[in-house]
Amino acid sequence: MRPAPGECDSLRLAAKAADRAKAAEKLRPAFEHKLRELGYSSLAIAHAFSTLAGPGTVEEALAELAEKARREQIVPVPLDFEVVEQESGLPVGYLLMITGVEREAHGIRITYRVRPPLPSRADRPRVEGRDDCDQEYRHFGQSIGLAGSRDRTITLGSFVVPLPQPSASLLRVRISWLESSASLWECPAHELRITL
């Protein structure tokens, strides 16, 4: 029985890819050492290495390094914001304070604190955003944790909204701890209006 036309080609490509990955692993320590000496971060090095170990070219790996380096050099820029609604859905006696809104390389980071501390780190808020071009944003990466001394502990948290399109000038972000299946645009929430 003979292989179908083109079947050997894909087997050859798979064998070449396996050989290339095997050879790349042997060179990885020297590759990483040299790029660290040049000042590249671990993340940039990992992306460049995966490009070279796969089907990418040297030019593509260099472009990947340049892009990662450019993004890592972007300094966060504080953005103006105002709180226009304060119904956070937290239990009575808890206070939510927005501590910062900054434009970063990958999005807009919003940081907050809750006093007294939330009972569990799993108590993350629901968050939704909408810009003045009617683009909606959901499912943000979030971090949450405790800070402070034993008797002055607070919950600190943050989330990142993807960067809106360049034509957007205003971003509305709604935050709530209410247990509800309704959209945050249809129920009380803590709302920020951020000037882009």
The 8 nearest C-alpha neighbors of each residue, nearest first, counted from 0:
[[1, 2, 3, 4, 6, 7, 5, 10],
 [0, 2, 3, 4, 6, 7, 5, 8],
 [3, 1, 6, 4, 0, 7, 5, 8],
 [2, 4, 6, 5, 1, 7, 0, 8],
 [5, 3, 6, 2, 7, 8, 1, 9],
 [4, 6, 8, 7, 3, 9, 2, 10],
 [7, 5, 8, 3, 9, 4, 2, 10],
 [8, 6, 10, 9, 5, 11, 2, 4],
 [7, 9, 5, 11, 6, 10, 12, 4],
 [8, 10, 12, 11, 7, 6, 13, 5],
 [11, 9, 7, 13, 12, 8, 14, 6],
 [12, 10, 14, 8, 9, 13, 7, 15],
 [11, 13, 9, 15, 10, 14, 16, 8],
 [12, 14, 10, 16, 11, 15, 9, 17],
 [13, 15, 11, 17, 16, 12, 18, 10],
 [16, 14, 12, 18, 13, 17, 19, 11],
 [15, 17, 19, 13, 14, 18, 12, 20],
 [16, 18, 14, 20, 19, 15, 21, 13],
 [19, 17, 15, 21, 16, 20, 22, 14],
 [18, 20, 16, 22, 17, 21, 15, 23],
 [21, 19, 52, 23, 17, 22, 18, 16],
 [22, 20, 18, 24, 23, 19, 17, 25],
 [23, 21, 19, 25, 24, 20, 18, 26],
 [22, 24, 20, 26, 25, 21, 52, 27],
 [25, 23, 27, 21, 26, 22, 20, 52],
 [24, 26, 22, 23, 27, 21, 28, 29],
 [27, 25, 23, 24, 29, 28, 30, 22],
 [26, 28, 30, 24, 29, 25, 23, 31],
 [29, 27, 31, 30, 26, 32, 25, 24],
 [28, 30, 32, 31, 27, 26, 33, 34],
 [29, 31, 27, 33, 28, 32, 26, 34],
 [32, 30, 34, 28, 29, 33, 27, 35],
 [33, 31, 29, 35, 30, 34, 28, 36],
 [32, 34, 36, 30, 35, 31, 29, 37],
 [33, 35, 37, 31, 36, 32, 39, 30],
 [36, 34, 38, 32, 37, 39, 33, 31],
 [37, 35, 33, 34, 38, 32, 39, 31],
 [36, 38, 34, 35, 39, 33, 32, 40],
 [39, 37, 35, 36, 34, 40, 33, 68],
 [38, 40, 35, 34, 37, 43, 44, 41],
 [41, 39, 43, 42, 44, 38, 35, 68],
 [40, 42, 44, 43, 45, 39, 35, 31],
 [41, 43, 45, 40, 44, 46, 67, 39],
 [44, 42, 46, 40, 67, 45, 41, 64],
 [43, 45, 41, 47, 42, 46, 48, 40],
 [44, 46, 48, 42, 43, 47, 41, 49],
 [47, 45, 49, 43, 48, 44, 50, 42],
 [48, 46, 60, 50, 44, 45, 49, 63],
 [47, 49, 45, 51, 50, 46, 52, 44],
 [50, 48, 52, 46, 51, 47, 53, 45],
 [49, 51, 55, 47, 53, 48, 52, 60],
 [52, 50, 48, 55, 53, 49, 56, 60],
 [51, 53, 20, 49, 23, 50, 48, 19],
 [54, 52, 50, 51, 55, 49, 16, 20],
 [53, 55, 51, 50, 56, 52, 16, 19],
 [56, 54, 50, 51, 53, 59, 57, 60],
 [55, 57, 59, 58, 51, 60, 54, 50],
 [56, 58, 60, 59, 61, 51, 55, 50],
 [59, 57, 61, 56, 60, 62, 55, 63],
 [60, 58, 62, 56, 57, 61, 55, 63],
 [59, 61, 47, 63, 57, 62, 58, 50],
 [62, 60, 64, 58, 63, 59, 57, 65],
 [61, 63, 59, 65, 60, 64, 66, 58],
 [64, 62, 60, 66, 61, 65, 47, 59],
 [65, 63, 61, 67, 62, 66, 43, 47],
 [64, 66, 62, 68, 63, 67, 69, 61],
 [65, 67, 69, 63, 68, 64, 62, 70],
 [68, 66, 70, 64, 69, 43, 65, 71],
 [67, 69, 65, 71, 66, 70, 64, 72],
 [70, 68, 66, 72, 67, 71, 65, 73],
 [71, 69, 67, 72, 73, 68, 104, 66],
 [70, 72, 68, 69, 73, 67, 104, 74],
 [73, 71, 69, 70, 74, 68, 104, 67],
 [74, 72, 70, 71, 104, 75, 69, 103],
 [73, 75, 72, 76, 103, 104, 71, 102],
 [76, 74, 103, 102, 101, 73, 77, 104],
 [75, 77, 102, 101, 74, 78, 103, 100],
 [78, 76, 101, 100, 102, 75, 79, 99],
 [79, 77, 101, 100, 76, 80, 194, 102],
 [80, 78, 194, 193, 77, 81, 100, 195],
 [81, 79, 193, 192, 194, 78, 191, 82],
 [80, 82, 192, 191, 83, 193, 79, 190],
 [81, 83, 191, 190, 84, 192, 80, 85],
 [84, 82, 190, 191, 81, 85, 192, 189],
 [83, 85, 190, 189, 82, 86, 188, 191],
 [84, 86, 189, 87, 188, 190, 83, 82],
 [87, 85, 188, 189, 187, 88, 84, 175],
 [88, 86, 189, 175, 188, 89, 85, 176],
 [87, 89, 177, 176, 175, 86, 90, 188],
 [88, 90, 87, 176, 93, 91, 177, 175],
 [91, 89, 93, 92, 88, 176, 87, 94],
 [92, 90, 93, 89, 94, 88, 87, 115],
 [91, 93, 90, 94, 115, 89, 114, 95],
 [94, 92, 114, 91, 115, 90, 89, 113],
 [93, 95, 114, 113, 96, 92, 115, 89],
 [96, 94, 113, 112, 97, 93, 114, 111],
 [95, 97, 112, 111, 98, 113, 94, 114],
 [96, 98, 111, 99, 110, 112, 95, 109],
 [99, 97, 111, 110, 96, 112, 100, 109],
 [100, 98, 110, 109, 97, 101, 111, 77],
 [99, 101, 109, 78, 108, 77, 110, 107],
 [102, 100, 77, 76, 108, 78, 107, 75],
 [101, 103, 107, 76, 75, 106, 77, 108],
 [104, 102, 75, 106, 105, 107, 101, 76],
 [103, 105, 70, 73, 106, 102, 71, 75],
 [106, 104, 103, 161, 162, 107, 70, 102],
 [107, 105, 161, 162, 103, 160, 159, 104],
 [106, 108, 102, 160, 159, 101, 103, 162],
 [109, 107, 159, 101, 100, 158, 106, 102],
 [108, 110, 100, 157, 158, 99, 159, 107],
 [111, 109, 157, 99, 98, 156, 97, 108],
 [112, 110, 97, 98, 156, 96, 155, 157],
 [111, 113, 155, 96, 154, 95, 156, 97],
 [112, 114, 95, 154, 94, 153, 116, 115],
 [115, 113, 116, 153, 94, 93, 154, 112],
 [114, 116, 153, 93, 113, 117, 152, 94],
 [117, 115, 153, 154, 114, 113, 152, 118],
 [116, 118, 119, 154, 115, 122, 120, 113],
 [117, 119, 116, 120, 122, 121, 115, 154],
 [120, 118, 121, 122, 117, 116, 123, 144],
 [121, 119, 122, 144, 143, 123, 117, 118],
 [120, 122, 119, 123, 143, 118, 117, 124],
 [123, 121, 120, 119, 124, 117, 118, 176],
 [124, 122, 121, 125, 120, 176, 143, 141],
 [125, 123, 176, 175, 126, 174, 122, 177],
 [124, 126, 175, 174, 176, 123, 127, 183],
 [127, 125, 174, 173, 124, 175, 137, 128],
 [128, 126, 137, 173, 136, 172, 183, 174],
 [129, 127, 172, 136, 171, 135, 173, 137],
 [128, 130, 135, 171, 134, 170, 136, 133],
 [129, 131, 170, 132, 133, 134, 169, 171],
 [130, 132, 133, 169, 167, 170, 168, 129],
 [131, 133, 130, 134, 167, 166, 129, 164],
 [134, 132, 131, 130, 129, 135, 167, 170],
 [135, 133, 130, 129, 132, 136, 131, 163],
 [136, 134, 129, 128, 133, 130, 137, 127],
 [135, 137, 128, 127, 129, 134, 160, 138],
 [138, 136, 127, 139, 128, 126, 135, 160],
 [139, 137, 140, 136, 126, 127, 125, 160],
 [140, 138, 137, 159, 160, 141, 158, 126],
 [139, 141, 158, 159, 138, 142, 160, 157],
 [142, 140, 158, 157, 139, 143, 159, 156],
 [141, 143, 157, 156, 158, 144, 140, 155],
 [142, 144, 156, 155, 120, 157, 141, 154],
 [143, 145, 155, 154, 120, 156, 146, 142],
 [146, 144, 154, 153, 155, 152, 147, 116],
 [147, 145, 153, 152, 154, 155, 144, 148],
 [148, 146, 152, 151, 153, 149, 145, 150],
 [147, 149, 151, 152, 150, 146, 153, 145],
 [148, 150, 151, 152, 147, 146, 153, 145],
 [149, 151, 148, 152, 147, 153, 115, 116],
 [152, 150, 148, 147, 149, 153, 115, 146],
 [153, 151, 147, 148, 146, 149, 150, 116],
 [154, 152, 116, 114, 146, 115, 145, 113],
 [153, 155, 145, 116, 113, 112, 144, 117],
 [156, 154, 112, 144, 143, 145, 111, 153],
 [157, 155, 143, 111, 142, 110, 112, 144],
 [156, 158, 110, 142, 109, 141, 111, 143],
 [157, 159, 141, 109, 140, 108, 139, 142],
 [158, 160, 108, 107, 106, 139, 140, 109],
 [159, 161, 107, 106, 139, 162, 108, 158],
 [162, 160, 106, 163, 159, 107, 105, 136],
 [161, 163, 106, 107, 160, 164, 105, 102],
 [164, 162, 161, 167, 165, 130, 134, 170],
 [163, 165, 166, 167, 162, 132, 134, 130],
 [164, 166, 167, 163, 168, 162, 195, 132],
 [165, 167, 164, 168, 132, 163, 131, 169],
 [168, 166, 165, 164, 131, 132, 169, 130],
 [167, 169, 195, 194, 166, 131, 170, 130],
 [170, 168, 194, 131, 195, 130, 193, 167],
 [171, 169, 130, 193, 192, 129, 172, 131],
 [170, 172, 192, 129, 128, 191, 130, 193],
 [171, 173, 128, 191, 190, 127, 170, 129],
 [172, 174, 190, 127, 189, 126, 188, 128],
 [175, 173, 126, 189, 188, 125, 124, 190],
 [176, 174, 87, 188, 124, 125, 88, 177],
 [175, 177, 124, 88, 89, 125, 87, 178],
 [178, 176, 88, 175, 179, 89, 87, 125],
 [179, 177, 176, 180, 88, 175, 125, 181],
 [180, 178, 181, 177, 182, 186, 183, 176],
 [179, 181, 182, 178, 183, 177, 186, 185],
 [182, 180, 179, 183, 185, 186, 184, 178],
 [181, 183, 184, 185, 180, 186, 179, 127],
 [182, 184, 185, 186, 181, 173, 188, 127],
 [185, 183, 182, 186, 173, 187, 188, 181],
 [184, 186, 183, 182, 181, 187, 188, 180],
 [185, 187, 183, 184, 188, 182, 181, 179],
 [188, 186, 86, 183, 185, 189, 87, 88],
 [189, 187, 86, 87, 175, 174, 173, 190],
 [188, 190, 85, 87, 86, 174, 84, 173],
 [191, 189, 173, 84, 172, 83, 82, 188],
 [192, 190, 82, 172, 81, 171, 83, 193],
 [193, 191, 171, 81, 80, 170, 82, 172],
 [192, 194, 80, 170, 169, 79, 191, 195],
 [193, 195, 169, 79, 80, 168, 78, 170],
 [194, 168, 169, 193, 78, 170, 167, 79]]
